[in-house]
Amino acid sequence: MKHDESSHDRLASYCGLAPRNCQAGTSISSVTASRQGNKRLKNLLIFSCNDLTRTEGRWSDYYARCRERGMPHGKALKTLARKRLKVTYAIMRDRVP
């Protein structure tokens, strides 16, 4: 199986964490989060990340940086969930702890 960035993107899309692209002519922009995907899995990821924001360490630091850049709470949580999913995917793919 080929492992590349598109594999992670497909997993994020399945989980409902991929942005929805809007296309007008030749322009493509990511405007909002997709409402597609596995809603239960998406909620599980986002709610678990909500708890991570209250801990000390890597994940709460990443959340704080997102907020410092002006992201609202919900968008920062989704960004954190996607980052966490990417790390989880890499651990499973590379079979390392």
N, CA, C and O of each residue as an XYZ file, in Angstrom:
388
protein
N       0.839     -1.184      0.000
C       0.000      0.000      0.000
C       0.879      1.240      0.000
O       1.842      1.322      0.763
N       0.561      2.185     -0.833
C       1.323      3.420     -0.936
C       0.970      4.340      0.225
O      -0.208      4.603      0.468
N       1.977      4.835      0.948
C       1.764      5.724      2.081
C       2.200      7.123      1.669
O       3.378      7.361      1.406
N       1.271      8.022      1.616
C       1.604      9.398      1.300
C       0.619     10.328      1.988
O      -0.246      9.887      2.745
N       0.756     11.598      1.721
C      -0.089     12.601      2.363
C      -1.560     12.393      2.021
O      -2.427     12.698      2.840
N      -1.859     11.885      0.834
C      -3.253     11.699      0.454
C      -3.935     10.633      1.317
O      -5.149     10.690      1.513
N      -3.178      9.668      1.831
C      -3.766      8.651      2.707
C      -4.267      9.293      3.990
O      -5.359      8.981      4.465
N      -3.464     10.193      4.548
C      -3.893     10.913      5.750
C      -5.094     11.800      5.435
O      -6.026     11.898      6.233
N      -5.071     12.436      4.288
C      -6.195     13.300      3.894
C      -7.485     12.503      3.756
O      -8.554     12.977      4.140
N      -7.388     11.290      3.209
C      -8.579     10.454      3.077
C      -9.108     10.048      4.448
O     -10.320     10.012      4.659
N      -8.206      9.741      5.381
C      -8.622      9.397      6.737
C      -9.286     10.600      7.408
O     -10.320     10.446      8.059
N      -8.716     11.779      7.262
C      -9.299     12.992      7.837
C     -10.674     13.262      7.229
O     -11.589     13.694      7.929
N     -10.818     13.013      5.948
C     -12.108     13.188      5.295
C     -13.128     12.200      5.838
O     -14.279     12.565      6.081
N     -12.718     10.954      6.030
C     -13.610      9.940      6.580
C     -14.070     10.335      7.983
O     -15.217     10.097      8.362
N     -13.167     10.935      8.742
C     -13.487     11.339     10.122
C     -14.237     12.667     10.180
O     -14.649     13.090     11.260
N     -14.417     13.319      9.061
C     -15.125     14.591      9.044
C     -14.273     15.762      9.478
O     -14.808     16.780      9.919
N     -12.956     15.645      9.365
C     -12.058     16.717      9.789
C     -11.393     17.434      8.628
O     -10.542     18.297      8.841
N     -11.764     17.095      7.413
C     -11.175     17.746      6.247
C     -12.009     18.964      5.860
O     -13.235     18.937      5.969
N     -11.349     20.032      5.410
C     -12.112     21.200      4.972
C     -12.855     20.913      3.672
O     -12.450     20.066      2.876
N     -13.930     21.628      3.481
C     -14.722     21.492      2.262
C     -14.219     22.542      1.283
O     -14.124     23.722      1.622
N     -13.901     22.118      0.086
C     -13.416     23.044     -0.930
C     -14.570     23.620     -1.729
O     -15.534     22.924     -2.051
N     -14.457     24.891     -2.040
C     -15.442     25.583     -2.855
C     -14.743     25.995     -4.140
O     -13.670     26.598     -4.095
N     -15.335     25.678     -5.280
C     -14.693     25.985     -6.540
C     -15.574     26.910     -7.360
O     -16.769     26.672     -7.538
N     -14.945     27.982     -7.858
C     -15.623     28.918     -8.754
C     -14.676     29.198     -9.910
O     -13.674     29.894     -9.744
N     -14.987     28.665    -11.059
C     -14.093     28.823    -12.197
C     -12.795     28.088    -11.968
O     -12.786     26.870    -11.788
N     -11.693     28.826    -11.973
C     -10.394     28.204    -11.746
C      -9.916     28.376    -10.310
O      -8.858     27.860     -9.951
N     -10.677     29.094     -9.479
C     -10.288     29.313     -8.085
C     -10.852     28.212     -7.192
O     -12.007     27.809     -7.332
N     -10.022     27.738     -6.279
C     -10.447     26.744     -5.296
C     -10.050     27.272     -3.924
O      -8.900     27.654     -3.708
N     -11.008     27.292     -2.998
C     -10.689     27.740     -1.647
C     -11.364     26.822     -0.633
O     -12.439     26.276     -0.882
N     -10.709     26.667      0.512
C     -11.287     25.897      1.611
C     -12.035     26.880      2.491
O     -11.428     27.743      3.125
N     -13.345     26.749      2.529
C     -14.130     27.754      3.232
C     -14.615     27.301      4.590
O     -14.590     28.087      5.537
N     -15.051     26.072      4.719
C     -15.590     25.611      5.994
C     -15.226     24.152      6.192
O     -14.710     23.489      5.292
N     -15.507     23.670      7.388
C     -15.310     22.251      7.656
C     -16.405     21.462      6.951
O     -17.537     21.925      6.809
N     -16.050     20.287      6.522
C     -17.015     19.429      5.853
C     -18.025     18.900      6.860
O     -17.680     18.624      8.009
N     -19.253     18.762      6.432
C     -20.279     18.157      7.285
C     -20.427     16.668      6.972
O     -21.303     15.993      7.514
N     -19.576     16.174      6.108
C     -19.603     14.766      5.766
C     -18.683     14.006      6.703
O     -17.985     14.610      7.517
N     -18.677     12.726      6.596
C     -17.780     11.904      7.396
C     -18.509     11.260      8.554
O     -19.714     11.436      8.734
N     -17.764     10.520      9.324
C     -18.285      9.789     10.452
C     -18.454     10.748     11.636
O     -17.477     11.108     12.292
N     -19.692     11.158     11.903
C     -19.959     12.162     12.929
C     -19.580     11.692     14.330
O     -19.097     12.481     15.142
N     -19.798     10.412     14.615
C     -19.445      9.888     15.942
C     -17.931      9.930     16.158
O     -17.461     10.306     17.232
N     -17.186      9.549     15.147
C     -15.732      9.565     15.247
C     -15.218     11.009     15.349
O     -14.321     11.301     16.140
N     -15.787     11.890     14.553
C     -15.409     13.300     14.604
C     -15.659     13.869     16.000
O     -14.793     14.543     16.559
N     -16.837     13.601     16.566
C     -17.147     14.108     17.903
C     -16.212     13.522     18.947
O     -15.773     14.231     19.853
N     -15.905     12.242     18.831
C     -14.983     11.606     19.770
C     -13.616     12.285     19.723
O     -13.032     12.581     20.765
N     -13.113     12.528     18.530
C     -11.806     13.179     18.389
C     -11.824     14.600     18.949
O     -10.907     15.000     19.667
N     -12.855     15.352     18.622
C     -12.917     16.746     19.068
C     -13.129     16.835     20.575
O     -12.483     17.649     21.235
N     -14.018     16.018     21.135
C     -14.252     16.066     22.575
C     -13.017     15.625     23.355
O     -12.728     16.181     24.415
N     -12.286     14.635     22.849
C     -11.068     14.216     23.546
C     -10.011     15.317     23.473
O      -9.230     15.492     24.409
N      -9.985     16.050     22.375
C      -9.039     17.163     22.250
C      -9.429     18.312     23.175
O      -8.565     19.052     23.646
N     -10.715     18.463     23.435
C     -11.159     19.493     24.368
C     -10.547     19.243     25.743
O     -10.156     20.189     26.427
N     -10.463     17.989     26.149
C      -9.821     17.654     27.418
C      -8.310     17.900     27.359
O      -7.709     18.311     28.351
N      -7.706     17.652     26.209
C      -6.263     17.861     26.075
C      -5.873     19.330     26.224
O      -4.750     19.630     26.629
N      -6.768     20.233     25.907
C      -6.441     21.658     25.998
C      -6.219     22.080     27.443
O      -5.593     23.109     27.698
N      -6.722     21.301     28.384
C      -6.594     21.637     29.802
C      -5.411     20.950     30.472
O      -5.225     21.076     31.683
N      -4.620     20.231     29.703
C      -3.450     19.551     30.257
C      -2.193     20.347     29.914
O      -2.250     21.301     29.139
N      -1.086     19.961     30.477
C       0.180     20.590     30.121
C       0.875     19.719     29.091
O       0.811     18.491     29.156
N       1.531     20.354     28.153
C       2.292     19.584     27.186
C       2.063     20.024     25.752
O       1.549     21.106     25.467
N       2.468     19.139     24.879
C       2.497     19.399     23.443
C       1.143     19.812     22.875
O       1.056     20.771     22.108
N       0.091     19.094     23.246
C      -1.213     19.338     22.641
C      -1.823     20.649     23.107
O      -2.404     21.374     22.300
N      -1.704     20.969     24.381
C      -2.255     22.243     24.867
C      -1.448     23.419     24.324
O      -2.000     24.492     24.082
N      -0.142     23.221     24.132
C       0.688     24.271     23.530
C       0.267     24.538     22.090
O       0.199     25.689     21.660
N      -0.013     23.475     21.351
C      -0.455     23.629     19.962
C      -1.796     24.360     19.910
O      -1.995     25.239     19.071
N      -2.715     23.995     20.807
C      -4.014     24.665     20.892
C      -3.826     26.150     21.210
O      -4.471     27.002     20.599
N      -2.952     26.458     22.155
C      -2.707     27.853     22.540
C      -2.148     28.652     21.364
O      -2.520     29.810     21.171
N      -1.260     28.045     20.577
C      -0.723     28.747     19.399
C      -1.811     29.017     18.369
O      -1.824     30.073     17.736
N      -2.721     28.065     18.200
C      -3.846     28.272     17.273
C      -4.708     29.452     17.737
O      -5.116     30.288     16.931
N      -4.976     29.506     19.030
C      -5.791     30.594     19.586
C      -5.075     31.934     19.456
O      -5.711     32.955     19.194
N      -3.746     31.937     19.638
C      -2.961     33.172     19.510
C      -2.994     33.710     18.085
O      -2.867     34.914     17.865
N      -3.165     32.813     17.123
C      -3.266     33.243     15.718
C      -4.651     33.762     15.385
O      -4.910     34.159     14.249
N      -5.551     33.763     16.374
C      -6.877     34.332     16.162
C      -7.965     33.329     15.831
O      -9.076     33.724     15.476
N      -7.675     32.048     15.937
C      -8.698     31.039     15.640
C      -9.728     31.003     16.756
O      -9.364     31.089     17.929
N     -11.005     30.879     16.418
C     -12.001     30.665     17.464
C     -11.820     29.283     18.094
O     -11.167     28.413     17.518
N     -12.392     29.091     19.261
C     -12.232     27.846     20.020
C     -12.562     26.613     19.182
O     -11.780     25.663     19.150
N     -13.708     26.616     18.503
C     -14.129     25.443     17.727
C     -13.176     25.102     16.601
O     -12.868     23.931     16.375
N     -12.708     26.116     15.894
C     -11.786     25.876     14.786
C     -10.438     25.381     15.310
O      -9.812     24.509     14.706
N      -9.999     25.940     16.434
C      -8.739     25.492     17.040
C      -8.850     24.036     17.493
O      -7.893     23.273     17.367
N     -10.016     23.647     18.020
C     -10.215     22.249     18.428
C     -10.168     21.319     17.226
O      -9.561     20.250     17.297
N     -10.794     21.706     16.133
C     -10.780     20.876     14.924
C      -9.369     20.761     14.365
O      -8.972     19.702     13.879
N      -8.609     21.856     14.436
C      -7.225     21.835     13.970
C      -6.391     20.902     14.840
O      -5.570     20.139     14.331
N      -6.600     20.965     16.144
C      -5.910     20.078     17.078
C      -6.289     18.619     16.831
O      -5.431     17.738     16.869
N      -7.570     18.366     16.579
C      -8.028     17.003     16.316
C      -7.391     16.456     15.037
O      -7.009     15.287     14.980
N      -7.282     17.293     14.028
C      -6.670     16.844     12.775
C      -5.190     16.548     12.971
O      -4.673     15.567     12.437
N      -4.509     17.396     13.735
C      -3.089     17.173     14.028
C      -2.900     15.866     14.800
O      -1.990     15.089     14.512
N      -3.768     15.639     15.776
C      -3.685     14.410     16.579
C      -3.966     13.186     15.712
O      -3.321     12.150     15.870
N      -4.921     13.302     14.806
C      -5.224     12.205     13.893
C      -4.031     11.908     12.992
O      -3.737     10.748     12.705
N      -3.347     12.956     12.549
C      -2.178     12.786     11.694
C      -1.069     12.041     12.435
O      -0.417     11.169     11.862
N      -0.853     12.380     13.699
C       0.157     11.696     14.509
C      -0.245     10.238     14.735
O       0.588      9.338     14.626
N      -1.516     10.010     15.049
C      -2.007      8.643     15.264
C      -1.840      7.810     13.997
O      -1.430      6.651     14.058
N      -2.159      8.402     12.857
C      -2.004      7.714     11.577
C      -0.536      7.334     11.343
O      -0.242      6.220     10.910
N       0.381      8.263     11.631
C       1.808      7.995     11.417
C       2.294      6.868     12.335
O       3.105      6.038     11.924
N       1.803      6.839     13.568
C       2.185      5.768     14.498
C       1.705      4.417     13.987
O       2.441      3.431     14.025
N       0.472      4.380     13.511
C      -0.069      3.119     12.978
C       0.649      2.706     11.701
O       0.947      1.528     11.508
N       0.930      3.674     10.827
C       1.576      3.389      9.552
C       3.002      2.871      9.755
O       3.409      1.902      9.114
N       3.759      3.518     10.648
C       5.160      3.167     10.848
C       5.349      2.080     11.898
O       6.451      1.559     12.074
N       4.265      1.740     12.596
C       4.293      0.708     13.640
C       5.374      0.982     14.687
O       6.179      0.116     15.029
N       5.359      2.220     15.178
C       6.292      2.623     16.244
C       5.487      3.200     17.406
O       4.414      3.767     17.199
N       5.996      3.060     18.612
C       5.280      3.650     19.767
C       5.424      5.168     19.805
O       4.889      5.816     20.703
